[in-house]
Amino acid sequence: MFMDTDFLKNDEIQLLLEKTVDGDIERNWVPAYHFSILDPDGTRIGVCDLRIGYNDNLYYGGHIGYRIFPEYRGNHYAGKACRLLFELARKHHMEHLYITCNPDNHASRRTCEYAGGKLLEIAELPEENDMRESGESEKCIYEFILKAPDSGCVDGHACTHSHTDIGWASRYEYVGQ
């Protein structure tokens, strides 16, 4: 299920795989990759993770999480890490991702916009959502439409529509891995 991740690098950062976690059907968790974000000198500047698959929890919790250490903020490292993680998600045949953040987290909102996300809504968390236990009540939901690898379009056909058109994306039913 998990793939090689050595390709997750560019001129500015590298994602170093720290661990993988199998999914847990009983807890409604999907498999996940966890990475350190390194600069070109190998200095650890942050962390990120990618959750593989689709379920209702991921709409509110997101497929990608990230944290850049304070002294390295302001360089778009989180957005650049997201773009690398999009490549791994494509290899898992994922067609779209959600990244979520709290409405008052302006830095994370800018990261989502930098990475090409479209704000779908500021959603109230369902009463049964476990994020409420830590005092959270709302999430900004950003969607990212991914093109399939080696194809001109996410659906594998000649591309004749916009990948940022959320109406197009919502016409498909997505099933977990």
N, C-alpha and C positions, 0 to 999 in steps of 0.2 A: 504494500500500500504506500509506504513512504519512498520517496525518490532521492536520488543524489542531489545535493544542493550546492556543489562546488562552483556552479556557474553564477551564483548570486553575488555579483560584485560589479563595480564600475570603477572609474578613475578616482572616486572620492570615498567610497565605502565598500565594505565587504560584510556579508551576513555569515556568521560562523554558527553552524548548527550546534546547539548545546544539548538538546534532547528532543525526542518525539514522545507523544502521549497518545495511546490508543483511545478510541472513543469508548463511551460508556452508555449503552442503550438505556439502562435503568435511570440514569441521571440526565438523559437527553443531551449528552455531550458528544461532539464529533471529534475525530482525530485532529491532532495539532502538532505543529512544528514550533520550537522555541529557539530563538537566535540571540546572539550578541551582535551588536553593530560595532564594527571596527573601522577606524580611519586607516589610511594607507600605511601608517607606521605600526599598525597592530594594536593601537590603544583602544580600549573598550570605551565607547562613547554613549552607548545606550543598549536597549533591548527591544525586541519585537517578536510577535508571534503571528502565525497564520493558522486558522481553523478551516479544515477541509470538509465540505459538504454543506447541506442546507437543512435547517429546521427552524421552528418558530422562535426559539431562543436567540438565534443569531440575528434576527431582525433588530432586536433591541441591544444585544451584546456585541454584535459585529463579528466579522471574519478576521479582522486584523486589529492587534493592539500594539502600542509602541510607547516608549518612554526614552527620552534623550536626557542624559545627565545635565544638570544646570549649566555647568561651565562650557558645554558644547552647543547650547541652544542658539537659534538664530541663523543657522546655516542650511535649513531645509533638509537636515539629515533624516527626519522622520518621513517626510514626503518621498525622499529618494529611496528609503528602505521600502516604503509601500510599493513604489514602482517596481522594485526588484521582486517583491512578493507577488505582484500581479503575474509575473512570468511563471512562477512556481504554480500559482493557481490555474493558469492556462494549461499547464502540463497535466493537471488533474481534471481537465475538461470542465472547469468551472466557467460559467458564462457571465456571472455577475457576482459582485461582492458588496457587502455592507460594512461601513466603518461608522461607528457611533461615538458620540462624545456628549458631555454635559453642555447644555446651552451656554453656560457662563465660561466655558473653557475656550477662550478666543484663539489661543495658540493652536489647539487641536482643530478648531474649525478652519483656520487658515491652512493647516496641513492638508486637510481633506480637499480644500479648494485647489491648493497647489498640485495635489496628486491627480486632479481631474474629476473629483466627485461632484455629484449633483445632489443638493439638499432636497430630499423628498418631503420631509416634515420634521417638526419638533413634536415628538410623540410622548404622550403620557404613558408611563410604564404600567402594565397590567398589575392589578392588586397582588397577584400571586408571584410576580417576578422577584427573584431573590436579591436583586440590586436594591430593592426597597428597604431591605434590612440594614443597609449602610446609609440610609437617609436619602437616596436618590429617588426622584419622581418623574423626571423627563429626560429624553435623549434626543439629540439631533441625529437624524438618520440620513446618511449619505450613501448613494448608490454609485457603483463603478461598473460600467458595462465593459466586458473584456472580449476582445476578438479571439477566436480560436487560433492556435498555432498553425502556421502554414496554410492559412486561408484568408481570403479577403474579408470574411464576415464571421460573426459569432455563430451563425447557423450553418456555416460551411458552403454557402451559395455565393454567387456574385453579389456584391454589396450594392444595394440600391436604396438604402435608408440610413438615417443618422443613428449612430450608436449612442447618442446622448438623448435620444427621444424616449422618454420613460414610457410613453404609451406603447411603443414597440416592445420594450422589455416586458411589460406586464401581460402581454398576450401569451406568454409561455408559462407552462407549469414546470417548476424545477423540483427535482427529486434528489434526495440525499445520496451520497456515495455509498 
